[in-house]
Amino acid sequence: MKIIANKNYPEIKLAGLTVGPFEEGNEYEVYHWIADKLVESGIAHFREDNQFGASELYKVQWKERVQTAGQISELPEEFYPKLRRYLADMRKDFAKQPEKIHEHDKAMQLAWDIVNSRLKKTIALSSVSAQNEQMLKKMTTEERLIYDQLGNIVAKWRKRILEPKEQEKT
């Protein structure tokens, strides 16, 4: 995750990792959870292209819906962490401004639609023996993890079902 330092700040040790020192105005790439903590503490802010909003959510949902069966669209870089951060911000806004309930509910509806659609496609793709490399490149890191784990489970299950046990051979 790319952040920009708001101020000069010395080196910080976090959970066994060392980050910094930071110089005001300079850009740094750090893990998502570290970026969240640095932004939360006012040491840095997210780079502009890391911003995520309703229009991005609508675009992703539309692209996902128009895909033909068995196809998956490419998501923006770091989609799921950005989505989580956007929804968390929406919850904070809603808590301060209850009139934003419609905006919050619509964002949640779109997010669920995207997540459920992609999960169904990932599950379906993981049960097919061979996949097109282009299709796999369109998956996010999180989706690829599910795909790989489910693929292994399905392959082991098929093998157990289709191959006779040693006792049955004799």
C-alpha positions as CSV (number, residue, x, y, z in Angstrom):
1,M,0.0,0.0,0.0
2,K,1.4,3.4,-0.9
3,I,1.3,6.2,1.6
4,I,2.7,9.7,1.8
5,A,4.3,10.9,5.0
6,N,2.5,13.9,6.6
7,K,5.5,14.7,8.8
8,N,9.0,13.7,9.6
9,Y,8.9,10.7,11.9
10,P,11.6,8.4,13.3
11,E,11.9,4.6,12.7
12,I,9.1,2.6,14.2
13,K,9.1,-1.1,15.3
14,L,5.8,-2.8,14.8
15,A,5.3,-6.5,15.5
16,G,8.9,-7.4,14.7
17,L,9.0,-5.2,11.6
18,T,10.9,-1.9,11.3
19,V,9.4,0.9,9.2
20,G,10.6,4.4,8.6
21,P,12.1,6.8,9.2
22,F,9.6,8.9,7.3
23,E,10.3,12.3,5.7
24,E,7.4,14.6,5.1
25,G,6.1,14.5,1.5
26,N,7.9,11.3,0.6
27,E,6.0,8.3,-0.7
28,Y,6.5,4.8,0.9
29,E,5.2,1.4,0.2
30,V,4.2,-0.6,3.3
31,Y,1.9,-3.5,4.3
32,H,-1.8,-2.6,4.4
33,W,-2.1,-3.0,8.1
34,I,0.9,-0.8,8.7
35,A,-0.5,1.8,6.3
36,D,-3.8,1.8,8.2
37,K,-2.0,2.4,11.5
38,L,0.2,5.2,10.1
39,V,-2.8,6.9,8.6
40,E,-4.9,6.4,11.8
41,S,-2.1,8.0,13.9
42,G,-1.7,11.0,11.5
43,I,1.8,10.1,10.4
44,A,0.8,9.6,6.8
45,H,-2.1,9.6,4.3
46,F,-3.0,7.3,1.5
47,R,-1.8,8.2,-1.9
48,E,-4.6,9.6,-4.1
49,D,-4.8,6.7,-6.5
50,N,-5.4,4.4,-3.5
51,Q,-8.8,6.2,-3.0
52,F,-11.9,4.1,-3.6
53,G,-15.5,5.2,-3.8
54,A,-19.0,4.5,-4.9
55,S,-18.2,5.1,-8.6
56,E,-15.4,2.5,-8.5
57,L,-17.8,0.0,-6.8
58,Y,-20.5,0.6,-9.5
59,K,-17.9,0.0,-12.3
60,V,-16.7,-3.2,-10.8
61,Q,-20.2,-4.5,-10.2
62,W,-21.2,-3.7,-13.8
63,K,-18.1,-5.3,-15.3
64,E,-18.7,-8.4,-13.2
65,R,-22.3,-8.7,-14.3
66,V,-21.7,-8.4,-18.0
67,Q,-19.2,-11.3,-18.0
68,T,-20.3,-14.4,-19.9
69,A,-20.7,-17.6,-18.0
70,G,-17.4,-19.0,-16.7
71,Q,-15.6,-15.6,-17.2
72,I,-14.2,-13.4,-14.5
73,S,-13.3,-9.7,-14.9
74,E,-10.0,-8.1,-13.8
75,L,-10.4,-6.2,-10.6
76,P,-8.5,-3.0,-9.7
77,E,-5.2,-3.5,-7.9
78,E,-5.7,-4.2,-4.1
79,F,-9.5,-4.3,-4.6
80,Y,-10.5,-6.2,-1.4
81,P,-8.4,-4.1,1.0
82,K,-9.7,-0.9,-0.6
83,L,-13.3,-2.2,-0.4
84,R,-12.8,-3.1,3.3
85,R,-11.4,0.4,4.0
86,Y,-14.2,2.1,2.0
87,L,-17.0,0.1,3.9
88,A,-15.3,0.9,7.2
89,D,-15.3,4.6,6.3
90,M,-18.9,4.4,5.3
91,R,-19.8,2.9,8.7
92,K,-18.0,5.7,10.4
93,D,-19.8,8.3,8.3
94,F,-23.2,6.6,8.9
95,A,-22.6,6.6,12.6
96,K,-21.9,10.4,12.5
97,Q,-24.6,11.2,9.9
98,P,-27.5,8.8,10.0
99,E,-29.0,10.4,6.9
100,K,-26.3,8.6,4.9
101,I,-28.1,5.2,5.6
102,H,-29.2,4.9,1.9
103,E,-25.7,5.5,0.7
104,H,-24.3,3.0,3.2
105,D,-26.9,0.3,2.3
106,K,-26.4,0.7,-1.4
107,A,-22.6,0.3,-1.0
108,M,-23.1,-2.8,1.1
109,Q,-25.5,-4.3,-1.5
110,L,-23.0,-3.7,-4.3
111,A,-20.2,-5.1,-2.2
112,W,-22.1,-8.3,-1.4
113,D,-23.1,-8.6,-5.1
114,I,-19.5,-8.4,-6.2
115,V,-18.1,-10.7,-3.5
116,N,-20.8,-13.4,-4.0
117,S,-20.5,-13.3,-7.8
118,R,-16.7,-13.6,-7.7
119,L,-16.9,-16.3,-5.1
120,K,-19.3,-18.4,-7.1
121,K,-17.1,-18.1,-10.2
122,T,-13.9,-18.9,-8.2
123,I,-15.6,-22.0,-6.8
124,A,-16.8,-23.1,-10.2
125,L,-13.3,-22.5,-11.8
126,S,-11.6,-24.4,-9.0
127,S,-13.5,-27.6,-9.8
128,V,-12.3,-27.6,-13.4
129,S,-9.1,-29.5,-13.9
130,A,-7.3,-27.2,-16.3
131,Q,-7.5,-23.4,-16.4
132,N,-6.5,-20.8,-18.9
133,E,-3.6,-18.8,-17.5
134,Q,-5.3,-15.5,-18.5
135,M,-8.3,-16.4,-16.4
136,L,-6.1,-17.0,-13.3
137,K,-4.3,-13.7,-13.8
138,K,-7.6,-11.9,-13.4
139,M,-8.0,-13.3,-9.9
140,T,-6.9,-11.3,-6.9
141,T,-4.5,-12.8,-4.4
142,E,-7.4,-13.6,-2.0
143,E,-9.4,-15.3,-4.8
144,R,-6.3,-17.3,-6.0
145,L,-5.8,-18.6,-2.5
146,I,-9.4,-19.9,-2.4
147,Y,-9.1,-21.3,-5.9
148,D,-5.9,-23.2,-5.1
149,Q,-7.1,-24.6,-1.8
150,L,-10.5,-25.7,-3.3
151,G,-8.7,-27.1,-6.4
152,N,-6.6,-29.3,-4.2
153,I,-9.6,-30.5,-2.2
154,V,-11.5,-31.3,-5.3
155,A,-8.6,-33.1,-6.9
156,K,-8.0,-35.2,-3.7
157,W,-11.7,-36.0,-3.6
158,R,-11.8,-37.1,-7.2
159,K,-8.8,-39.3,-6.7
160,R,-10.4,-41.0,-3.6
161,I,-13.6,-41.6,-5.5
162,L,-12.2,-42.7,-8.8
163,E,-9.2,-44.8,-7.7
164,P,-9.8,-48.1,-6.0
165,K,-8.3,-48.6,-2.5
166,E,-5.5,-51.2,-2.1
167,Q,-7.8,-53.6,-0.2
168,E,-10.4,-53.5,-3.0
169,K,-7.7,-54.4,-5.7
170,T,-6.9,-57.8,-4.1
